[in-house]
Amino acid sequence: MRVANQAGRLQVVADGVAVDVETASGGRFSAEPQQIFDRWDEFTSWAATVDFTDGAPVVESELGAPVPRPGQIFAVGVNYADHVEESGLTLPDAPFVFTKFPASITGPYATIEHPGGSVDFEVELVAVIGKEARHVPVSEGWEYVAGLTLGQDLSERELQLSGPPPQQFALGKSFAGFAPIGPVLVTPDEFENPDDIEVSTVLSGEVMQNSRTRHLIFPIPVLVSYLSSIVPLRPGDLIFTGTPSGIGFTRDPKRLIGIDDELVSRADTIGEMRHRFAATNRPHPLTTVSRSTSHV
């Protein structure tokens, strides 16, 4: 099953045809995309019966984030061995987890404000939680995943790496639009192997990243188990699972996102996102702050 947010309304999609969920269900389910995750099992049972005969073509320009207002966004760093190597780090003993703030979510074809500084790309497979998860065994991890979508963990490296450890990972990765996801949400059964999905980044026509999720150090079931052992995972929460090698900041010379670039992200079965970047006249945040000279 493929689910989309088109013009702010929940749609079930097949072969380029979309069916409006609220209309087709006679009001049984809301048009609001975020609400469906609280009734995910009931919804998927109904969606299996949908007749696409009276559907309408998907309008790509109207597609928004399939999960527009997640309660929690977890992101996993250095989760591919080749990315660990290019970052000059050592293999982690446990998932390295940080957060992206929900206000950074945007859709698959948005124009994103470029805040200045060193803006980098990180293509990632994103898991969407389908029911409350708490102390989940690894063997049951996939049972709590509603579906998968594609994401970019966009990062402004200067803010991200500023200050003493643990630095400003959450802020540097949470500018407006820095968590684009889409174009659709795809249930795990749609994949030949949900543990082995190709993901890639193309920046202005040049392939920058290309790998498969079978190379994740901590696969999705492990992440669900680990995170749920610490905090409840709730329907509609997101897990950005990590990025492979090829990021722009570690290249020599660096290859970062500029105003004239087009960022294209791809994942098998899920599809493609395309983003442009708009200049702003605002100063970079690091130039606008100063330490107070008075202390209590």
C-alpha positions as CSV (number, residue, x, y, z in Angstrom):
1,M,0.0,0.0,0.0
2,R,1.1,3.5,-0.9
3,V,-0.2,6.5,1.1
4,A,0.2,10.2,0.1
5,N,-0.6,13.6,1.4
6,Q,-2.0,15.5,-1.6
7,A,-3.1,19.1,-1.1
8,G,-3.3,18.3,2.7
9,R,-5.7,15.4,2.2
10,L,-4.9,11.7,2.8
11,Q,-4.8,9.6,-0.3
12,V,-4.3,5.9,-1.1
13,V,-2.2,5.6,-4.3
14,A,-1.6,2.9,-6.9
15,D,-0.1,3.1,-10.4
16,G,-0.2,6.9,-10.4
17,V,-3.9,7.1,-9.3
18,A,-5.0,8.6,-6.0
19,V,-8.2,7.9,-4.1
20,D,-9.3,10.4,-1.4
21,V,-9.6,8.4,1.8
22,E,-12.3,10.5,3.5
23,T,-14.5,10.5,0.5
24,A,-14.0,6.8,-0.4
25,S,-14.6,5.7,3.2
26,G,-17.8,7.8,3.6
27,G,-16.2,9.8,6.4
28,R,-15.0,6.7,8.4
29,F,-11.4,8.1,8.2
30,S,-10.4,11.7,8.3
31,A,-8.8,13.5,5.4
32,E,-6.1,14.7,7.8
33,P,-2.9,12.6,7.0
34,Q,-1.4,12.7,10.5
35,Q,-4.5,11.3,12.2
36,I,-4.4,8.0,10.4
37,F,-1.5,6.5,12.3
38,D,-3.6,6.2,15.5
39,R,-5.9,3.8,13.6
40,W,-3.3,2.2,11.3
41,D,-4.3,-1.4,11.5
42,E,-8.0,-0.6,11.0
43,F,-7.0,1.7,8.1
44,T,-4.8,-0.8,6.3
45,S,-7.6,-3.4,6.4
46,W,-10.0,-1.0,4.8
47,A,-7.5,0.3,2.3
48,A,-7.0,-3.2,0.9
49,T,-10.6,-3.0,-0.4
50,V,-10.2,0.3,-2.2
51,D,-11.4,0.4,-5.8
52,F,-9.2,2.7,-7.9
53,T,-11.6,2.8,-10.8
54,D,-12.9,6.3,-9.9
55,G,-9.5,7.6,-8.7
56,A,-7.8,10.7,-10.1
57,P,-4.2,11.1,-11.3
58,V,-1.7,12.0,-8.7
59,V,-0.7,15.7,-8.9
60,E,2.9,15.7,-8.0
61,S,3.1,19.5,-7.4
62,E,0.4,19.0,-4.6
63,L,2.2,16.3,-2.7
64,G,3.2,17.2,0.9
65,A,5.0,15.3,3.6
66,P,3.2,12.0,4.1
67,V,3.7,12.5,7.9
68,P,3.3,16.3,8.2
69,R,3.4,16.6,12.0
70,P,5.3,13.8,13.7
71,G,5.4,13.9,17.5
72,Q,9.0,12.8,17.7
73,I,11.8,12.6,15.1
74,F,14.7,10.4,16.0
75,A,17.8,10.5,13.8
76,V,20.7,8.0,13.8
77,G,24.2,9.1,13.1
78,V,27.1,7.1,11.7
79,N,25.0,4.1,10.9
80,Y,26.9,3.0,7.8
81,A,30.5,1.8,8.1
82,D,31.6,3.8,5.1
83,H,30.2,7.0,6.6
84,V,31.9,6.2,9.9
85,E,35.2,6.0,8.0
86,E,34.8,9.2,6.0
87,S,33.8,11.0,9.3
88,G,37.0,9.8,10.9
89,L,35.2,8.1,13.7
90,T,35.1,4.5,15.1
91,L,32.2,2.0,14.8
92,P,29.6,2.7,17.5
93,D,28.7,0.2,20.1
94,A,25.1,1.3,20.2
95,P,23.0,3.6,18.0
96,F,24.1,7.3,18.1
97,V,20.8,9.1,18.4
98,F,20.0,12.8,18.1
99,T,16.7,14.6,17.2
100,K,15.4,16.8,14.5
101,F,12.6,19.2,15.5
102,P,9.2,18.5,13.9
103,A,9.0,22.1,12.6
104,S,11.8,21.1,10.1
105,I,9.5,18.8,8.2
106,T,8.6,19.7,4.6
107,G,7.4,17.9,1.5
108,P,9.1,16.1,-1.4
109,Y,9.2,19.0,-3.9
110,A,9.6,22.1,-1.7
111,T,11.8,25.1,-2.1
112,I,13.9,25.3,1.0
113,E,15.5,28.4,2.5
114,H,19.3,28.3,2.5
115,P,20.4,29.8,5.8
116,G,24.0,30.4,4.7
117,G,27.0,28.5,6.1
118,S,27.8,25.0,5.0
119,V,24.6,23.2,4.1
120,D,25.1,19.5,3.4
121,F,23.0,16.5,2.2
122,E,22.4,13.2,3.9
123,V,19.9,10.8,2.1
124,E,18.2,8.4,4.5
125,L,15.5,5.8,4.7
126,V,12.9,6.9,7.2
127,A,10.8,4.5,9.2
128,V,7.3,5.6,10.4
129,I,5.9,4.0,13.6
130,G,2.4,2.5,13.3
131,K,1.5,1.7,16.9
132,E,2.8,2.4,20.3
133,A,6.1,0.6,20.9
134,R,7.6,0.0,24.3
135,H,10.4,-2.6,25.1
136,V,10.0,-4.2,21.7
137,P,12.2,-7.3,21.1
138,V,14.4,-7.0,17.9
139,S,12.5,-10.0,16.5
140,E,9.3,-8.0,16.5
141,G,10.7,-4.6,15.4
142,W,9.1,-4.6,11.9
143,E,5.6,-5.2,13.4
144,Y,5.6,-1.7,14.8
145,V,6.6,0.0,11.5
146,A,3.6,1.4,9.5
147,G,5.8,2.1,6.5
148,L,8.9,3.6,5.0
149,T,9.5,6.9,3.3
150,L,12.5,8.8,1.9
151,G,14.2,11.6,3.7
152,Q,17.1,14.0,3.7
153,D,18.8,14.9,7.0
154,L,19.9,18.3,5.7
155,S,22.6,19.8,7.9
156,E,24.2,23.2,8.4
157,R,27.6,22.0,9.5
158,E,28.9,25.2,11.0
159,L,26.1,25.5,13.5
160,Q,26.0,21.7,14.0
161,L,29.6,21.5,14.9
162,S,29.8,24.7,17.0
163,G,30.4,24.8,20.7
164,P,31.7,22.1,23.1
165,P,30.5,18.5,22.8
166,P,27.8,17.4,22.3
167,Q,27.7,20.4,20.0
168,Q,24.5,21.6,18.3
169,F,23.4,18.6,16.3
170,A,19.6,19.2,16.8
171,L,19.7,22.9,15.9
172,G,22.1,22.5,13.0
173,K,19.8,19.9,11.4
174,S,16.5,21.6,12.2
175,F,16.3,24.7,10.1
176,A,13.0,25.2,8.4
177,G,12.7,22.6,5.7
178,F,15.7,20.6,6.8
179,A,13.7,17.3,7.2
180,P,12.1,16.8,3.7
181,I,10.3,13.5,3.4
182,G,8.2,11.7,0.7
183,P,7.0,11.5,-1.9
184,V,4.8,8.7,-0.4
185,L,4.7,6.3,2.5
186,V,5.0,2.7,1.5
187,T,4.1,-0.3,3.6
188,P,6.9,-2.9,4.2
189,D,5.1,-5.6,2.2
190,E,5.5,-3.6,-1.0
191,F,9.3,-4.1,-1.0
192,E,11.0,-7.2,-2.3
193,N,13.2,-6.9,0.9
194,P,12.5,-4.0,3.3
195,D,16.0,-4.6,4.8
196,D,17.7,-4.0,1.4
197,I,16.6,-0.8,-0.3
198,E,18.8,1.4,-2.6
199,V,19.0,5.1,-1.7
200,S,20.9,7.8,-3.5
201,T,21.6,11.6,-3.7
202,V,22.2,13.4,-6.9
203,L,23.3,17.1,-6.7
204,S,22.9,19.1,-9.8
205,G,23.3,16.0,-12.0
206,E,26.2,14.4,-10.1
207,V,25.7,11.3,-8.0
208,M,27.0,12.0,-4.6
209,Q,25.6,9.1,-2.5
210,N,24.5,5.6,-3.5
211,S,24.1,2.6,-1.2
212,R,21.7,0.0,0.1
213,T,20.2,-0.3,3.5
214,R,21.5,-3.8,4.0
215,H,24.7,-2.0,5.0
216,L,23.1,-0.3,8.0
217,I,25.1,-1.1,11.2
218,F,21.9,-1.1,13.2
219,P,18.9,-2.1,11.0
220,I,15.4,-0.8,11.5
221,P,14.2,-3.6,13.9
222,V,17.3,-2.9,16.1
223,L,16.5,0.8,16.2
224,V,12.9,0.2,17.1
225,S,13.9,-2.1,19.9
226,Y,16.7,0.2,21.2
227,L,14.7,3.4,21.1
228,S,11.6,1.7,22.6
229,S,13.7,0.5,25.5
230,I,14.3,4.1,26.5
231,V,11.2,6.1,25.4
232,P,7.7,5.1,24.1
233,L,7.5,5.3,20.4
234,R,4.1,6.6,19.3
235,P,2.1,6.3,16.0
236,G,3.4,8.7,13.5
237,D,6.9,9.1,15.0
238,L,9.8,9.1,12.5
239,I,13.2,7.4,12.6
240,F,15.8,8.7,10.2
241,T,18.0,5.6,10.0
242,G,21.3,7.1,8.9
243,T,23.2,8.1,5.8
244,P,25.8,6.3,3.7
245,S,29.2,7.8,2.6
246,G,29.5,10.6,0.1
247,I,28.4,13.6,2.1
248,G,29.7,17.0,0.9
249,F,31.5,18.2,4.0
250,T,34.1,15.5,4.1
251,R,35.0,15.7,0.4
252,D,38.2,17.4,-0.7
253,P,37.3,19.9,-1.9
254,K,34.0,20.2,0.0
255,R,30.9,20.0,-2.2
256,L,28.1,21.7,-0.3
257,I,24.6,22.8,-1.4
258,G,24.5,26.2,-3.1
259,I,21.6,28.4,-4.2
260,D,21.7,27.2,-7.8
261,D,21.8,23.5,-7.0
262,E,19.0,21.0,-7.4
263,L,19.0,18.2,-4.8
264,V,17.4,14.9,-6.0
265,S,16.9,12.1,-3.6
266,R,15.8,8.6,-4.6
267,A,14.8,5.3,-3.0
268,D,13.7,2.0,-4.6
269,T,9.9,1.6,-4.6
270,I,9.4,4.8,-2.7
271,G,10.3,7.2,-5.5
272,E,12.1,10.6,-5.9
273,M,12.2,13.9,-4.1
274,R,13.5,17.2,-5.8
275,H,14.4,20.3,-3.9
276,R,15.7,23.8,-4.8
277,F,17.1,26.3,-2.3
278,A,16.2,30.0,-1.9
279,A,18.6,32.7,-0.6
280,T,17.6,34.8,2.4
281,N,18.8,38.2,3.5
282,R,19.0,37.2,7.1
283,P,22.4,36.8,8.8
284,H,23.6,33.3,9.9
285,P,22.5,32.6,13.5
286,L,26.1,32.3,14.7
287,T,26.7,35.9,13.8
288,T,23.8,37.2,15.8
289,V,24.6,35.9,19.3
290,S,27.0,37.1,21.9
291,R,27.8,35.9,25.4
292,S,26.4,38.0,28.2
293,T,29.0,39.9,30.2
294,S,26.9,39.6,33.4
295,H,26.7,36.4,35.4
296,V,24.6,35.5,38.4
